[in-house]
Amino acid sequence: MLLVVLGSGEGDALLEMIGRGTLLLLVHGACKFAADEGFREEARRRGVKLFALREDLEEGGLLDQKIDCVEVVDYDGWVRLLEGCESVFSWL
């Protein structure tokens, strides 16, 4: 399952709802979670794979930060993620 997260709501609530093997793509305001060490650690503990959209990380000034456990993808990478998943959901 791929979950595309657009907003910057509560990260803890989001992680409580998803399980092991979920692919989590952070876009727009949700890219702030890529810089949140606690969020990344909890995602790792739960077996969630994190991705973030390069263009949105750049816009938020986060691309230059060392962000472990988050794979940075461009729009082509986003499409490949969509194509590779049976189910896709969006979280605002």
C-alpha positions, 0 to 999 in steps of 0.5 A, a space after each residue: 500500500 502507498 499512502 501519499 501524505 499532503 498535509 502537515 497534521 499530526 504525524 503520530 496519529 498518521 503512524 498509528 493508522 498504518 502498518 508494516 510494509 506501508 510505503 509513505 510518500 511525503 509531499 507538500 507540507 508533509 515533507 516536514 516529517 522527513 526532518 523530524 527524527 522522532 517521526 522517522 524513528 517511529 516509522 522505522 520501528 513500525 516497518 514503514 518505508 519513507 519517501 519524500 518528493 524532492 521538489 517539495 523538500 527543496 521548496 521547504 529548505 529541507 533538501 540540504 539536511 541529512 535525512 536518514 531513512 527517507 528516500 528522495 524521489 522526483 515526479 518520475 519516482 512518484 509515478 513508479 511508486 504509484 505503478 508498483 502498488 495495488 492500493 494508493 490512498 491520500 491523507 490530507 
